[in-house]
């Protein structure tokens, strides 16, 4: 390497204040946390990463931080650590100085991880398994950390800070969204730059998207079991580096491409939200590889079983659980979040298995250490925070249990919408709550109605189109005997499993999709759209396509339905133009001081009160006005009537008497939308459809 002539083999004390490797113009400061190590050594590698050319112990320890400064070390230098200490799995310690460890704070990687038995701290084939010890050097099979050029990561990111009430989230995968787009330059397919290319920005702005929520883009390692089946972890929920962008999505600009992507999105008025995985790491269970945290300080980084610390607490279902009650683990996560905001410019985060992050000694605590630190951090105060409110541990389902300022994925909303349109008993009653933001769960502790992130489909499960084509999952390609994925999808195949060339069935399926899309856009709360659902993307019945990096998951833009895309864009336009659909406060039927009318009323198509005790109720109307309890709501003078007809018959709707003209702006029975004033007191709402009416100034009937 070029640094040989100028690098001293003797480290200076350096500083413990900033963890990671930081170049200051003359050399690099290295600092890494380990509470239980007896020694931590810095290893420098040749430019191609094949030879370890220097190994020197970090000279100082301040508290639990090992540190040293090496003059002459320039950006681009490849390095790693080796930690010495007890190898005592039954006591929770797994130090093995023969294993090269990546820096938890590295912002770049060189090379890739190779699945090899030398990566394990124990002899992989030994009868005593992880109680044995492996003395082979793992360096040839481990990606190297890189000393980054500070100019690559300027700390000048500025979140757009769009209001939650104006948000439309579009959940997408970098590669899946861009690989097959006909307008995508070949060299940008599957890249960060491609994601924010003109072709994609045109599509997203047409849909009115205000925030793109990306499946994990922090550095990923696929599980060895997947590699053995010729598959990869496509979704990316197996993080190995919390500060480094995943290299598989690099385009012509390399690591710079990520920030360039964010800046282009911002120029188009679109926020970037990252799906982040701080609940577990890619090192797996007690039989997993030693790549970083396990070798640096297993007993600090991970939650271990109290009575058997050889084994990990597995509230995540992924083999291990990060110890988010440890001060240095909390610090690492917050440092990571700040890095992505300040250096990479992102606008928010969706926390995978967020219940895990809020677990204290006695279980889930919304006011636990991590959540307090997160919400008090000045850099993170104005970014969007979204929780996936569950894990597989005790009392893991915590929908509605998170604090104010944190929105939540509402899977109960998803199931409710599917069950109503499928015709399940009590579907209308559940839908009534969903349309108003699931207040019984979220209207607590001063939370806002946007706290409910409403969706009919997400990456995890069927696509929207597949909920209308399959009743049984088709996951054979995953190599798990079709046992993986959700068992209950509340789907409906309309009499034919899979694709159909029957025009009547295809028409029914398209209408069902439009109905569910309309329901999401017309509900109080924050709407989320899964990429491709706007045009009927199918995964051919695979409802757990986490390992399918192929045409199963890559959106086939050529086959998307342009009429469905147009309909989705109209829904977005209508929501944007109708503030009553985007209110901040929950609606409870209170009386408004301005006109002594209720802010929300339920009624039947005949104008009479609904019979909520009827479990076969299939049609209902929701009359919305400005919120009686909100100062901003009192200024909303428009009125909206939403009519849901799940029955198989066209129904006449008696419109409420009001000072103005009712205009039907949305009718899901047809893909094309035309605003139509209604001159009569009754109007037909077609079978299996949604209509939205807005009261406009004009002569009353």
C-alpha positions as CSV (number, residue, x, y, z in Angstrom):
1,X,0.0,0.0,0.0
2,X,1.0,3.6,-0.6
3,X,1.0,4.4,3.2
4,X,4.1,2.3,3.9
5,X,6.5,5.1,3.4
6,X,4.8,7.5,5.8
7,X,3.0,5.3,8.4
8,X,4.6,4.8,11.7
9,X,4.3,1.4,13.3
10,X,3.8,3.1,16.7
11,X,0.4,4.4,17.5
12,X,0.0,7.6,19.4
13,X,-2.6,7.7,22.2
14,X,-5.3,9.4,20.1
15,X,-8.8,10.2,21.4
16,X,-11.7,8.2,22.6
17,X,-14.3,10.9,21.9
18,X,-15.4,9.7,18.4
19,X,-15.8,6.0,17.7
20,X,-14.7,4.7,14.3
21,X,-11.8,5.7,12.1
22,X,-11.5,9.5,11.4
23,X,-8.9,11.1,9.2
24,X,-7.8,14.6,10.2
25,X,-5.5,15.5,7.3
26,X,-2.3,14.1,8.8
27,X,-3.4,10.7,10.1
28,X,-6.3,8.7,11.4
29,X,-7.7,8.3,14.9
30,X,-9.1,4.8,15.6
31,X,-11.6,4.2,18.5
32,X,-13.6,1.1,19.2
33,X,-15.8,0.0,22.2
34,X,-15.1,-3.2,24.1
35,X,-15.8,-3.5,27.8
36,X,-14.5,-7.1,28.3
37,X,-11.6,-7.4,25.9
38,X,-8.1,-7.7,27.2
39,X,-6.5,-6.2,24.1
40,X,-7.7,-4.8,20.8
41,X,-5.3,-4.7,17.8
42,X,-5.6,-2.6,14.7
43,X,-4.8,-4.5,11.5
44,X,-3.9,-2.7,8.2
45,X,-4.2,-4.4,4.8
46,X,-2.8,-4.1,1.4
47,X,-4.6,-2.0,-1.2
48,X,-6.4,-5.1,-2.6
49,X,-7.3,-6.4,0.8
50,X,-5.4,-9.7,0.4
51,X,-2.5,-9.2,2.8
52,X,-2.4,-8.0,6.4
53,X,0.6,-5.7,6.4
54,X,0.5,-4.3,9.9
55,X,-0.9,-5.4,13.3
56,X,-0.5,-3.2,16.3
57,X,-2.3,-3.1,19.6
58,X,-4.4,0.1,20.3
59,X,-2.3,1.8,22.9
60,X,-4.9,3.4,25.1
61,X,-8.1,2.4,26.9
62,X,-10.4,5.1,28.3
63,X,-13.3,3.5,30.1
64,X,-14.5,0.9,27.6
65,X,-13.1,2.6,24.5
66,X,-9.8,1.4,23.0
67,X,-8.1,4.1,20.9
68,X,-5.0,5.2,19.1
69,X,-3.8,7.6,16.4
70,X,-1.7,6.5,13.5
71,X,0.1,9.3,11.6
72,X,0.2,9.0,7.8
73,X,-2.9,6.8,7.4
74,X,-4.8,8.2,4.5
75,X,-8.4,7.8,3.3
76,X,-8.8,4.5,1.4
77,X,-6.7,2.5,3.9
78,X,-8.2,-0.9,4.6
79,X,-8.3,-2.1,8.2
80,X,-10.0,-4.3,10.7
81,X,-9.7,-5.3,14.4
82,X,-8.7,-8.3,16.3
83,X,-9.8,-8.6,20.0
84,X,-8.2,-10.8,22.6
85,X,-10.0,-12.0,25.7
86,X,-11.7,-15.1,27.1
87,X,-13.2,-17.6,24.8
88,X,-15.9,-18.8,27.2
89,X,-19.3,-19.2,25.5
90,X,-20.9,-20.6,28.6
91,X,-20.0,-17.3,30.3
92,X,-21.1,-15.2,27.3
93,X,-17.6,-14.4,26.0
94,X,-16.5,-15.3,22.5
95,X,-13.2,-13.5,21.9
96,X,-11.0,-15.1,19.2
97,X,-8.0,-13.1,18.1
98,X,-7.8,-15.1,14.9
99,X,-11.0,-13.6,13.6
100,X,-10.8,-10.3,11.7
101,X,-13.6,-8.0,12.9
102,X,-15.1,-5.1,10.9
103,X,-15.4,-1.8,12.6
104,X,-19.0,-1.3,13.7
105,X,-18.6,2.4,12.7
106,X,-17.1,1.9,9.3
107,X,-18.8,3.9,6.5
108,X,-17.4,1.9,3.6
109,X,-16.5,-1.7,2.9
110,X,-13.9,-3.1,0.6
111,X,-14.6,-6.6,-0.9
112,X,-17.3,-8.9,0.2
113,X,-18.0,-11.5,2.8
114,X,-17.3,-15.1,1.7
115,X,-19.2,-17.9,3.4
116,X,-16.4,-20.0,4.8
117,X,-16.0,-22.1,8.0
118,X,-13.0,-20.0,9.0
119,X,-15.5,-17.2,9.8
120,X,-16.7,-19.1,12.8
121,X,-15.1,-18.7,16.2
122,X,-15.4,-22.5,16.7
123,X,-14.6,-25.6,14.7
124,X,-17.6,-25.8,12.5
125,X,-17.7,-29.6,12.4
126,X,-16.7,-30.3,16.0
127,X,-19.1,-32.4,18.1
128,X,-19.0,-29.8,20.9
129,X,-20.0,-27.1,18.3
130,X,-19.4,-23.6,19.6
131,X,-17.7,-24.8,22.7
132,X,-14.7,-25.7,20.5
133,X,-12.2,-23.1,19.3
134,X,-11.1,-22.4,15.7
135,X,-7.6,-20.9,15.3
136,X,-7.8,-20.2,11.5
137,X,-7.4,-16.7,10.2
138,X,-10.7,-15.4,8.8
139,X,-9.2,-12.3,7.2
140,X,-9.3,-13.7,3.6
141,X,-13.1,-14.2,3.8
142,X,-14.1,-11.0,5.5
143,X,-14.8,-7.6,3.9
144,X,-12.4,-4.9,5.1
145,X,-13.3,-1.6,6.7
146,X,-12.2,1.5,4.9
147,X,-10.8,4.8,6.3
148,X,-13.2,7.2,4.6
149,X,-12.5,10.6,3.1
150,X,-14.4,13.1,5.2
151,X,-15.3,14.9,2.0
152,X,-17.5,12.0,1.0
153,X,-19.8,12.6,4.0
154,X,-20.3,16.3,4.7
155,X,-22.4,16.9,7.7
156,X,-24.8,19.3,5.9
157,X,-27.9,17.2,5.4
158,X,-31.2,19.1,5.8
159,X,-34.4,17.1,6.2
160,X,-37.4,18.5,4.2
161,X,-39.6,18.3,7.3
162,X,-42.8,17.9,5.5
163,X,-45.9,17.7,7.7
164,X,-47.2,14.3,8.5
165,X,-50.7,15.4,7.4
166,X,-49.5,15.9,3.9
167,X,-47.5,12.6,3.7
168,X,-48.0,9.8,1.1
169,X,-45.4,7.0,1.7
170,X,-44.2,4.8,-1.2
171,X,-42.5,1.7,0.1
172,X,-39.9,0.5,-2.4
173,X,-36.8,-1.6,-2.9
174,X,-33.9,0.1,-4.7
175,X,-33.3,-2.8,-7.1
176,X,-36.9,-4.0,-7.4
177,X,-38.1,-0.6,-8.5
178,X,-35.5,0.1,-11.1
179,X,-34.3,-3.1,-12.7
180,X,-37.0,-3.4,-15.4
181,X,-38.1,0.2,-15.9
182,X,-38.0,0.8,-19.7
183,X,-36.8,4.4,-19.3
184,X,-33.9,3.4,-17.0
185,X,-30.4,3.7,-18.5
186,X,-28.7,0.3,-18.3
187,X,-25.9,1.5,-16.0
188,X,-28.4,2.8,-13.5
189,X,-30.6,-0.3,-13.1
190,X,-30.6,-1.5,-9.5
191,X,-28.7,1.6,-8.2
192,X,-29.2,4.5,-5.9
193,X,-28.8,6.9,-8.9
194,X,-31.4,5.0,-10.8
195,X,-33.9,5.3,-8.0
196,X,-33.9,9.1,-8.4
197,X,-33.5,9.1,-12.2
198,X,-35.9,11.3,-14.3
199,X,-38.0,8.3,-15.2
200,X,-38.6,7.4,-11.6
201,X,-39.1,11.0,-10.4
202,X,-41.7,11.5,-13.2
203,X,-43.7,8.5,-12.0
204,X,-43.5,9.3,-8.3
205,X,-44.5,12.9,-8.8
206,X,-47.4,11.8,-11.0
207,X,-48.6,9.7,-8.1
208,X,-48.2,12.6,-5.6
209,X,-45.7,10.6,-3.5
210,X,-44.2,12.8,-0.8
211,X,-41.9,10.2,0.9
212,X,-40.1,7.1,-0.4
213,X,-39.6,4.5,2.2
214,X,-36.6,2.2,1.2
215,X,-36.2,-1.3,2.3
216,X,-32.9,-1.7,4.2
217,X,-29.9,0.0,2.5
218,X,-27.5,-0.3,5.3
219,X,-24.7,-2.9,4.6
220,X,-26.2,-6.4,4.3
221,X,-24.8,-9.9,4.6
222,X,-26.9,-12.8,3.3
223,X,-27.3,-15.8,5.6
224,X,-25.2,-18.8,4.8
225,X,-28.3,-21.0,4.6
226,X,-29.6,-18.9,1.7
227,X,-26.3,-18.9,-0.1
228,X,-26.4,-22.7,0.1
229,X,-29.7,-22.7,-1.7
230,X,-28.4,-20.3,-4.4
231,X,-30.4,-17.4,-2.9
232,X,-29.6,-14.1,-1.3
233,X,-31.2,-11.9,1.3
234,X,-33.0,-9.6,-1.1
235,X,-35.0,-7.6,1.4
236,X,-31.9,-6.8,3.4
237,X,-33.1,-7.3,7.0
238,X,-29.7,-8.7,8.0
239,X,-27.5,-5.8,8.7
240,X,-23.7,-6.0,9.1
241,X,-22.8,-2.3,9.1
242,X,-25.1,0.4,10.5
243,X,-23.1,3.3,8.9
244,X,-22.3,2.0,5.5
245,X,-24.6,2.1,2.4
246,X,-25.1,-1.3,0.9
247,X,-22.5,-1.6,-2.0
248,X,-24.7,-3.9,-4.2
249,X,-26.7,-0.8,-5.1
250,X,-23.8,1.4,-6.1
251,X,-23.9,2.9,-9.5
252,X,-21.4,5.0,-11.4
253,X,-20.9,7.4,-8.5
254,X,-20.1,4.7,-6.0
255,X,-20.8,5.7,-2.4
256,X,-21.5,9.3,-3.5
257,X,-24.5,8.0,-5.4
258,X,-26.5,7.6,-2.2
259,X,-26.3,11.3,-1.3
260,X,-26.9,12.3,-4.9
261,X,-30.1,10.2,-4.9
262,X,-31.3,11.9,-1.7
263,X,-30.6,15.4,-3.1
264,X,-32.5,14.6,-6.3
265,X,-35.5,13.4,-4.3
266,X,-35.4,16.6,-2.2
267,X,-35.3,18.7,-5.3
268,X,-38.5,17.0,-6.4
269,X,-40.1,17.6,-2.9
270,X,-39.8,13.9,-1.9
271,X,-38.5,12.8,1.5
272,X,-36.4,9.7,2.0
273,X,-37.2,7.3,4.8
274,X,-35.0,4.3,5.6
275,X,-36.1,1.0,6.9
276,X,-33.5,0.3,9.6
277,X,-32.7,-2.9,11.5
278,X,-31.2,-2.2,14.9
279,X,-32.9,-5.2,16.6
280,X,-30.4,-7.8,15.5
281,X,-27.3,-8.3,13.4
282,X,-26.1,-10.6,10.7
283,X,-24.1,-12.7,13.1
284,X,-27.0,-15.0,13.8
285,X,-27.4,-17.3,16.8
286,X,-24.7,-19.1,18.9
287,X,-23.7,-21.1,15.8
288,X,-23.3,-18.0,13.6
289,X,-20.1,-16.4,12.3
290,X,-17.9,-14.0,14.2
291,X,-17.8,-10.9,12.0
292,X,-17.8,-7.8,14.4
293,X,-19.9,-7.4,17.5
294,X,-19.6,-11.0,18.7
295,X,-15.8,-10.9,18.6
296,X,-15.5,-7.3,20.0
297,X,-17.7,-7.9,23.0
298,X,-20.4,-10.5,22.8
299,X,-21.7,-10.0,26.3
300,X,-22.2,-6.2,25.8
301,X,-23.6,-6.0,22.3
302,X,-26.2,-8.9,22.6
303,X,-28.9,-9.8,25.0
304,X,-27.9,-13.2,26.5
305,X,-30.1,-15.6,28.4
306,X,-29.8,-15.1,32.1
307,X,-29.4,-18.7,33.1
308,X,-27.5,-19.8,30.0
309,X,-25.4,-17.0,28.5
310,X,-24.1,-19.3,25.9
311,X,-27.4,-18.7,24.1
312,X,-29.0,-15.5,22.8
313,X,-32.4,-14.0,23.6
314,X,-34.2,-14.3,20.3
315,X,-37.1,-11.9,20.4
316,X,-36.4,-11.1,16.8
317,X,-36.7,-14.6,15.3
318,X,-33.3,-13.9,13.6
319,X,-31.0,-15.7,16.1
320,X,-29.9,-12.8,18.2
321,X,-31.1,-9.6,19.8
322,X,-29.0,-6.4,20.2
323,X,-28.7,-5.2,23.7
324,X,-30.4,-1.8,23.4
325,X,-30.3,-1.3,27.1
326,X,-26.5,-1.0,27.0
327,X,-25.2,2.6,26.9
328,X,-22.7,1.9,24.1
329,X,-25.3,0.1,21.9
330,X,-27.7,3.0,22.3
331,X,-24.9,5.3,21.5
332,X,-24.0,3.3,18.3
333,X,-27.6,3.4,17.1
334,X,-28.0,7.1,17.8
335,X,-24.7,7.8,16.1
336,X,-25.8,5.8,13.1
337,X,-29.2,7.6,12.9
338,X,-27.5,11.0,13.1
339,X,-25.0,10.0,10.4
340,X,-27.8,9.1,8.0
341,X,-29.5,12.4,8.7
342,X,-26.5,14.7,8.7
343,X,-24.1,13.0,6.2
344,X,-26.6,11.3,3.9
345,X,-29.5,13.7,4.2
346,X,-32.3,11.3,4.9
347,X,-35.6,12.5,6.4
348,X,-36.8,9.7,8.7
349,X,-36.6,6.0,9.7
350,X,-38.9,3.0,9.9
351,X,-37.7,0.8,12.8
352,X,-37.9,-2.9,12.0
353,X,-39.3,-4.9,15.0
354,X,-39.4,-1.7,17.1
355,X,-40.8,-3.5,20.1
356,X,-37.4,-5.1,20.5
357,X,-35.8,-1.6,20.8
358,X,-38.1,-0.7,23.6
359,X,-37.5,-3.8,25.8
360,X,-36.1,-3.2,29.2
361,X,-35.4,-5.8,31.9
362,X,-39.1,-6.1,32.7
363,X,-40.3,-6.1,29.1
364,X,-41.7,-3.5,26.7
365,X,-41.5,0.1,27.9
366,X,-42.4,2.9,25.6
367,X,-40.5,5.2,28.0
368,X,-37.4,3.1,28.0
369,X,-33.9,4.2,27.6
370,X,-33.7,4.0,23.8
371,X,-37.0,5.8,23.1
372,X,-36.2,8.6,25.5
373,X,-32.7,9.1,24.0
374,X,-34.2,9.0,20.5
375,X,-36.9,11.6,21.1
376,X,-34.6,14.0,23.0
377,X,-31.8,14.0,20.4
378,X,-31.7,17.5,18.8
379,X,-30.6,16.2,15.4
380,X,-33.4,13.6,15.3
381,X,-36.1,15.8,16.7
382,X,-37.6,16.8,13.3
383,X,-37.3,13.6,11.3
384,X,-40.1,11.1,10.8
385,X,-40.1,8.1,13.0
386,X,-42.1,5.0,12.2
387,X,-42.3,1.8,14.3
388,X,-43.1,-1.7,13.2
389,X,-44.9,-2.3,16.5
390,X,-44.2,-6.0,17.1
391,X,-41.6,-8.7,17.6
392,X,-41.9,-12.4,18.5
393,X,-41.0,-12.0,22.2
394,X,-43.3,-12.0,25.2
395,X,-46.1,-9.4,24.7
396,X,-44.5,-8.5,21.5
397,X,-47.5,-7.1,19.7
398,X,-47.6,-3.4,20.8
399,X,-49.8,-1.8,18.1
400,X,-50.8,1.6,19.5
401,X,-48.3,1.4,22.3
402,X,-45.6,3.8,21.1
403,X,-45.2,7.4,22.2
404,X,-46.2,10.6,20.5
405,X,-44.0,11.6,17.6
406,X,-43.7,8.0,16.5
407,X,-46.1,6.7,13.8
408,X,-46.8,2.9,13.5
409,X,-47.4,0.4,10.8
410,X,-51.0,-0.6,11.3
411,X,-51.3,-4.2,10.1
412,X,-54.8,-4.4,11.8
413,X,-55.9,-1.7,9.3
414,X,-54.5,-3.9,6.4
415,X,-56.4,-6.9,7.6
416,X,-59.6,-4.9,8.2
417,X,-59.6,-3.5,4.6
418,X,-59.0,-6.9,3.1
419,X,-61.7,-8.6,5.2
420,X,-64.3,-5.9,4.5
421,X,-64.0,-6.2,0.8
422,X,-63.8,-10.0,0.9
423,X,-67.2,-9.9,2.7
424,X,-66.2,-11.2,6.1
425,X,-68.8,-10.9,8.9
426,X,-68.3,-7.8,11.1
427,X,-66.2,-6.3,8.3
428,X,-68.1,-3.0,8.2
429,X,-67.8,-2.5,12.0
430,X,-64.1,-2.9,11.8
431,X,-63.8,-0.7,8.8
432,X,-65.6,2.1,10.6
433,X,-62.8,2.3,13.1
434,X,-60.1,2.0,10.4
435,X,-61.5,4.8,8.4
436,X,-61.1,7.2,11.3
437,X,-57.5,6.3,12.2
438,X,-58.1,3.3,14.5
439,X,-58.7,5.8,17.4
440,X,-59.3,3.1,20.0
441,X,-55.6,2.2,19.7
442,X,-54.0,5.5,18.8
443,X,-56.0,8.2,20.4
444,X,-54.0,8.2,23.6
445,X,-51.3,10.3,25.3
446,X,-51.8,13.2,22.9
447,X,-51.1,11.3,19.7
448,X,-52.2,12.6,16.3
449,X,-54.3,10.7,13.8
450,X,-51.3,10.4,11.4
451,X,-49.8,8.0,14.0
452,X,-51.7,5.2,12.1
453,X,-49.8,4.3,8.9
454,X,-52.5,2.8,6.8
455,X,-51.8,0.2,4.0
456,X,-53.5,-2.6,2.2
457,X,-50.2,-4.3,1.3
458,X,-46.5,-4.0,2.1
459,X,-43.3,-5.9,1.1
460,X,-44.1,-8.5,3.8
461,X,-47.0,-10.5,2.4
462,X,-49.1,-10.5,-0.8
463,X,-48.9,-7.6,-3.2
464,X,-52.3,-5.9,-3.6
465,X,-52.9,-7.7,-6.9
466,X,-52.1,-11.1,-5.3
467,X,-54.7,-10.6,-2.7
468,X,-57.2,-10.8,-5.6
469,X,-55.6,-13.8,-7.3
470,X,-54.4,-16.3,-4.7
471,X,-55.9,-17.9,-1.6
472,X,-52.9,-20.0,-1.0
473,X,-49.3,-18.8,-0.8
474,X,-46.9,-20.0,-3.5
475,X,-43.5,-19.9,-1.8
476,X,-41.9,-23.0,-3.1
477,X,-39.1,-21.1,-4.7
478,X,-37.9,-20.0,-1.3
479,X,-36.7,-23.6,-0.6
480,X,-38.6,-23.9,2.7
481,X,-41.3,-26.4,1.6
482,X,-43.9,-23.6,1.3
483,X,-44.0,-23.4,5.1
484,X,-42.8,-19.8,5.3
485,X,-44.8,-16.6,5.0
486,X,-48.2,-15.6,6.4
487,X,-50.8,-18.3,6.6
488,X,-53.8,-16.0,6.7
489,X,-53.8,-13.3,4.1
490,X,-57.6,-12.5,3.9
491,X,-57.4,-12.8,0.2
492,X,-59.9,-13.8,-2.5
493,X,-59.1,-15.5,-5.9
494,X,-62.6,-14.9,-7.4
495,X,-62.9,-18.6,-8.1
496,X,-59.7,-19.2,-10.0
497,X,-56.3,-19.6,-8.2
498,X,-53.7,-17.6,-10.0
499,X,-53.9,-15.7,-13.3
500,X,-57.1,-15.8,-15.3
501,X,-57.9,-14.9,-18.9
502,X,-61.6,-14.6,-18.1
503,X,-62.5,-11.0,-18.7
504,X,-65.2,-11.0,-16.0
505,X,-62.8,-12.3,-13.3
506,X,-60.1,-9.9,-14.4
507,X,-62.6,-7.0,-14.2
508,X,-63.7,-8.1,-10.7
509,X,-60.1,-8.3,-9.5
510,X,-59.2,-4.9,-10.9
511,X,-62.3,-3.3,-9.2
512,X,-61.3,-5.0,-5.9
513,X,-57.9,-3.5,-6.1
514,X,-59.3,-0.1,-6.8
515,X,-61.7,-0.4,-3.9
516,X,-58.8,-1.2,-1.5
517,X,-56.7,1.6,-2.9
518,X,-59.6,4.0,-2.5
519,X,-60.1,2.9,1.1
520,X,-56.5,3.6,2.0
521,X,-56.5,7.1,0.4
522,X,-59.9,8.1,1.9
523,X,-59.0,7.1,5.5
524,X,-57.8,9.4,8.2
525,X,-54.1,8.6,9.0
526,X,-51.0,8.3,6.9
527,X,-51.4,6.3,3.6
528,X,-48.7,4.0,2.4
529,X,-48.5,2.5,-1.0
530,X,-46.4,-0.6,-1.9
531,X,-44.3,0.0,-5.0
532,X,-46.1,-1.6,-8.0
533,X,-49.5,-1.8,-6.4
534,X,-50.5,1.3,-8.3
535,X,-50.4,-0.8,-11.4
536,X,-51.2,-4.4,-10.3
537,X,-47.7,-5.8,-9.8
538,X,-47.8,-9.5,-9.0
539,X,-45.3,-11.8,-7.2
540,X,-47.2,-14.8,-8.5
541,X,-48.5,-15.7,-5.0
542,X,-45.2,-15.5,-3.2
543,X,-46.0,-13.8,0.1
544,X,-42.5,-14.0,1.6
545,X,-40.2,-13.0,-1.3
546,X,-37.4,-12.0,1.0
547,X,-34.9,-14.1,-0.9
548,X,-36.1,-13.6,-4.5
549,X,-33.7,-11.2,-6.2
550,X,-35.1,-11.8,-9.6
551,X,-38.2,-11.1,-11.8
552,X,-40.5,-12.4,-9.0
553,X,-39.8,-9.1,-7.1
554,X,-38.5,-6.8,-9.8
555,X,-41.5,-4.7,-11.0
556,X,-42.4,-5.5,-14.6
557,X,-43.2,-2.0,-15.7
558,X,-44.3,-3.1,-19.1
559,X,-47.1,-5.3,-17.7
560,X,-48.5,-2.7,-15.2
561,X,-52.0,-1.4,-15.8
562,X,-51.9,2.2,-17.0
563,X,-55.5,2.7,-16.0
564,X,-54.8,1.5,-12.5
565,X,-51.9,3.9,-12.3
566,X,-54.1,6.7,-13.5
567,X,-56.7,5.8,-10.9
568,X,-54.1,5.8,-8.1
569,X,-52.9,9.2,-9.2
570,X,-56.5,10.5,-9.1
571,X,-56.9,9.2,-5.6
572,X,-53.7,11.0,-4.5
573,X,-54.9,14.2,-6.2
574,X,-58.2,14.0,-4.5
575,X,-56.7,13.4,-1.1
576,X,-54.3,16.3,-1.6
577,X,-57.1,18.7,-2.6
578,X,-59.3,17.6,0.3
579,X,-58.0,18.7,3.7
580,X,-60.8,17.0,5.6
581,X,-59.2,13.6,4.6
582,X,-55.9,14.8,6.2
583,X,-57.0,16.1,9.6
584,X,-54.5,16.1,12.5
585,X,-57.0,15.2,15.3
586,X,-59.2,12.2,15.8
587,X,-62.9,12.6,14.9
588,X,-65.4,11.6,17.6
589,X,-68.7,13.0,16.4
590,X,-68.4,16.1,18.6
591,X,-70.5,19.2,17.8
592,X,-68.8,22.1,16.2
593,X,-69.2,25.5,17.7
594,X,-69.3,27.2,14.4
595,X,-72.4,25.5,13.0
596,X,-73.6,23.1,15.7
597,X,-73.1,20.2,13.4
598,X,-71.2,17.0,14.2
599,X,-67.7,16.7,12.8
600,X,-68.4,13.1,11.7
601,X,-71.7,11.2,11.1
602,X,-72.4,7.6,10.1
603,X,-75.5,6.9,8.1
604,X,-77.0,4.2,5.8
605,X,-77.7,4.7,2.1
606,X,-81.3,5.5,3.1
607,X,-80.1,8.4,5.3
608,X,-81.1,6.5,8.5
609,X,-78.7,5.6,11.3
610,X,-76.6,2.5,10.8
611,X,-77.4,-0.8,12.5
612,X,-74.0,-1.5,13.8
613,X,-75.2,-4.8,15.4
614,X,-75.8,-6.3,12.0
615,X,-72.8,-8.5,11.3
616,X,-73.8,-8.7,7.6
617,X,-73.7,-4.9,7.2
618,X,-72.3,-4.3,3.7
619,X,-73.0,-0.7,2.9
620,X,-72.2,2.4,4.9
621,X,-71.7,6.2,4.5
622,X,-69.3,8.4,6.4
623,X,-70.0,12.1,6.4
624,X,-66.9,14.2,7.3
625,X,-66.5,17.8,8.4
626,X,-63.8,19.8,10.1
627,X,-62.8,18.5,13.5
628,X,-64.8,20.1,16.3
629,X,-61.9,19.8,18.7
630,X,-59.3,21.4,16.4
631,X,-58.7,25.1,15.8
632,X,-57.5,24.2,12.3
633,X,-60.4,21.9,11.8
634,X,-63.0,24.6,12.5
635,X,-61.6,26.5,9.4
636,X,-62.5,23.5,7.2
637,X,-65.8,24.4,5.6
638,X,-66.0,21.7,3.0
639,X,-67.8,18.5,3.6
640,X,-67.1,15.0,2.3
641,X,-69.4,12.0,2.0
642,X,-67.8,8.6,1.5
643,X,-70.1,5.8,0.4
644,X,-68.9,2.1,0.6
645,X,-71.1,-0.4,-1.2
646,X,-69.7,-3.9,-0.7
647,X,-73.0,-5.6,-1.9
648,X,-73.4,-7.2,-5.2
649,X,-76.2,-4.8,-6.1
650,X,-76.2,-1.2,-7.2
651,X,-77.7,0.9,-4.5
652,X,-79.4,4.3,-4.5
653,X,-77.8,6.7,-2.0
654,X,-79.9,9.5,-0.5
655,X,-77.5,12.5,-0.3
656,X,-77.6,14.6,2.8
657,X,-79.4,18.0,2.5
658,X,-76.8,20.7,2.5
659,X,-76.2,24.2,1.3
660,X,-74.4,23.5,-1.9
661,X,-74.0,20.9,-4.6
662,X,-72.6,17.4,-4.1
663,X,-70.0,16.5,-6.6
664,X,-68.9,12.9,-7.1
665,X,-65.1,13.1,-7.5
666,X,-64.2,9.4,-7.0
667,X,-66.0,6.3,-8.3
668,X,-64.0,3.1,-8.0
669,X,-66.4,1.2,-10.3
670,X,-64.5,2.7,-13.2
671,X,-60.7,3.4,-13.6
672,X,-61.2,6.9,-15.2
673,X,-62.5,9.6,-13.0
674,X,-64.6,12.6,-13.9
675,X,-66.0,15.1,-11.3
676,X,-69.7,15.0,-11.7
677,X,-72.2,17.4,-10.0
678,X,-75.3,15.6,-8.7
679,X,-78.5,17.4,-9.4
680,X,-80.9,14.9,-7.9
681,X,-81.4,14.0,-4.3
682,X,-80.5,10.4,-4.9
683,X,-77.5,8.9,-6.8
684,X,-76.6,5.4,-7.8
685,X,-73.5,3.8,-6.1
686,X,-72.5,0.8,-8.2
687,X,-72.1,-2.6,-6.6
688,X,-68.7,-3.4,-5.1
689,X,-67.5,0.2,-5.2
690,X,-66.5,3.3,-3.3
691,X,-67.8,6.8,-4.1
692,X,-66.5,10.1,-2.7
693,X,-68.6,13.2,-2.8
694,X,-67.5,16.7,-2.0
695,X,-69.9,19.5,-1.2
696,X,-69.2,22.5,-3.4
697,X,-70.7,26.0,-3.3
698,X,-73.7,26.4,-5.6
699,X,-77.4,26.2,-5.7
700,X,-79.0,23.6,-3.5
701,X,-81.3,21.0,-5.0
